[in-house]
Amino acid sequence: GAGVSQSPSNKVTEKGKDVELRCDPISGHTALYWYRQSLGQGLEFLIYFQGNSAPDKSGLPSDRFSAERTGGSVSTLTIQRTQQEDSAVYLCASSLVGAVTEAFFGQGTRLTVV
Amino acid sequence: AQTVTQSQPEMSVQEAETVTLSCTYDTSENNYYLFWYKQPPSRQMILVIRQEAYKQQNATENRFSVNFQKAAKSFSLKISDSQLGDTAMYFCAFTNQGAQKLVFGQGTRLTINP
């Protein structure tokens, strides 16, 4: 696609429910990143995928968070048993291999846990 | 650990004025990249300008320029002839050469008044 696409744009969920957030990277981009932006804060790194290599999961805040990337393209971020502190904007970015300096961001998913 | 600090939570100027946003960072590395990103209400992070630490010359992009002071670990953004469309959140970010994570500051909310 022309840009990084994320869905849904907004998601409201009840505390304790599971949610899935989707990211479609730019075609040909092998690197994919997830960031979290809590209210009034900067972006916090969550996870990084590069091709078929093992992902860098060092930023995931708890074992309730997981992510996968199927076929080296689309990625899904899953949050299990959501808590109110999970409310944030979740941003995805993609780039060519080893080029975080050239990363392009999507418009994010605003997650609200009520 | 690398950190990025933006000391101005909010700034407001009149259209056509010049405004400078401050950023300091902390790293023990010698080779790295610094960025300024713009985040309008659409939430998409847009790269405004990038500076490689090994370059002494300050980067410029049209009305946007930086003042990079490596010894002081300072990286300010100057916006000249500010326009209403410059109204947004601005984030300073950093990454070490070869790393795949961007470290962000907490942002400065800039308002350009007509």
Interface residues (C-beta under 8 A of the other chain):
Chain A: A31 Y33 Y35 G40 Q41 G42 L43 E44 F45 Y48 Q50 D56 G59 V89 L91 A93 G98 V100 T101 A103 F105 G106 Q107 G108 R110
Chain B: V4 Q6 Y33 F35 S42 R43 Q44 M45 I46 R50 F91 A93 T95 G98 A99 Q100 K101 L102 V103 F104 G105 Q106 G107
